[in-house]
Amino acid sequence: MSEGDRVVTHLFECKEIGYRGWRWAVTVARASRSKLVTLDETVLLPGPDSLQAPEWVPWSDRLRPGDMGPGDLLPTEAADLRLEPGFSGEDTPPPNSAVTDAVTPQALAELVEAEDAEETDRDDATPLTERGTIASVAEELGMRRARVLSRYGLHIAADRWDESFGAKTPMAQAAPAPCVSCGFLLPLAGSLRQAFGVCANEFSPADGRVVSLAYGCGGHSEAAIMPTPPRPAPHVLDELGADAFPLGPPAADG
């Protein structure tokens, strides 16, 4: 097989076990006006019927729920669509904030300092100016996170939970009542509390899982006191009773 001017590649069948269909490719060349042939390279190449490993897939595409184990780390990309920036750490209020230029964080800090001026036995060593900042308030409320769930992240999580423990599952279809009326339901916080909660019934198949309010199972807290179905109407023909019949002919009058 010609590769160019005075450059040729020869193919040889590979006899090694495990390399079925592979070929040794030996490329040789000859310089201009030279009688000697130079060996350029030797490489093992796959043929049309060779046995090859499957195409490499990045680990982020191979990962599936439940694959992580103790000590495993799962870094998220900076542009992950499921997340959006959370607390920025800035103390400057946004333009549409209720805290306008008239009431700045510095002014709030001065007010806090004036109110606490009479306290002399304080154990908190945090300066008052720092306690009046947005960063300190966010830290106290546990809201100081670099990133939070985006609307897209909330939607795909809700779809995933509804598929596993939603109203269309066979368990919910056969349940006596939905989870919204179950005493074992722990509501979530935020906007998701309108559609989901956490099951706290140890005998339920969804114990410790996020369930839809429309989901249900046989472990409903009120399953034992649910209204009983109405009794069927009595039979038209009574086959258990006895009817009286005369044994002789009726007596003649007169």
FENCORKA-V307079 format. One record per residue. N is the residue number from 1. SS is DSSP state (helix for helix, strand for strand, loop for the rest). Layout:
N,SS / N,SS
This chain:
1,loop / 2,strand / 3,strand / 4,strand / 5,loop / 6,loop / 7,strand / 8,strand / 9,strand / 10,strand / 11,strand / 12,strand / 13,strand / 14,loop / 15,loop / 16,loop / 17,loop / 18,loop / 19,loop / 20,loop / 21,loop / 22,strand / 23,strand / 24,strand / 25,strand / 26,strand / 27,strand / 28,strand / 29,strand / 30,strand / 31,loop / 32,loop / 33,loop / 34,loop / 35,loop / 36,loop / 37,strand / 38,strand / 39,strand / 40,strand / 41,strand / 42,strand / 43,strand / 44,strand / 45,strand / 46,strand / 47,loop / 48,loop / 49,loop / 50,loop / 51,loop / 52,loop / 53,loop / 54,loop / 55,loop / 56,loop / 57,loop / 58,loop / 59,helix / 60,helix / 61,helix / 62,helix / 63,loop / 64,loop / 65,loop / 66,loop / 67,loop / 68,loop / 69,loop / 70,loop / 71,loop / 72,loop / 73,loop / 74,loop / 75,loop / 76,loop / 77,loop / 78,loop / 79,loop / 80,loop / 81,loop / 82,loop / 83,strand / 84,strand / 85,strand / 86,loop / 87,loop / 88,loop / 89,loop / 90,loop / 91,loop / 92,loop / 93,loop / 94,loop / 95,loop / 96,loop / 97,loop / 98,loop / 99,loop / 100,loop / 101,loop / 102,loop / 103,loop / 104,loop / 105,helix / 106,helix / 107,helix / 108,helix / 109,helix / 110,helix / 111,helix / 112,helix / 113,helix / 114,helix / 115,helix / 116,loop / 117,loop / 118,loop / 119,loop / 120,loop / 121,loop / 122,loop / 123,loop / 124,loop / 125,loop / 126,loop / 127,loop / 128,helix / 129,helix / 130,helix / 131,helix / 132,loop / 133,loop / 134,helix / 135,helix / 136,helix / 137,helix / 138,helix / 139,helix / 140,helix / 141,helix / 142,loop / 143,loop / 144,loop / 145,loop / 146,loop / 147,strand / 148,strand / 149,strand / 150,loop / 151,helix / 152,helix / 153,helix / 154,helix / 155,helix / 156,helix / 157,helix / 158,helix / 159,helix / 160,helix / 161,helix / 162,helix / 163,helix / 164,helix / 165,loop / 166,loop / 167,loop / 168,loop / 169,loop / 170,helix / 171,helix / 172,helix / 173,helix / 174,loop / 175,loop / 176,loop / 177,loop / 178,loop / 179,helix / 180,helix / 181,helix / 182,loop / 183,loop / 184,loop / 185,strand / 186,strand / 187,strand / 188,loop / 189,loop / 190,helix / 191,helix / 192,helix / 193,helix / 194,helix / 195,loop / 196,strand / 197,strand / 198,strand / 199,strand / 200,loop / 201,loop / 202,loop / 203,loop / 204,loop / 205,loop / 206,loop / 207,strand / 208,loop / 209,loop / 210,strand / 211,strand / 212,strand / 213,loop / 214,loop / 215,loop / 216,loop / 217,loop / 218,loop / 219,loop / 220,loop / 221,loop / 222,loop / 223,helix / 224,helix / 225,helix / 226,loop / 227,loop / 228,loop / 229,loop / 230,loop / 231,loop / 232,loop / 233,loop / 234,loop / 235,loop / 236,loop / 237,loop / 238,loop / 239,loop / 240,loop / 241,loop / 242,loop / 243,loop / 244,loop / 245,loop / 246,loop / 247,loop / 248,loop / 249,loop / 250,loop / 251,loop / 252,loop / 253,loop / 254,loop
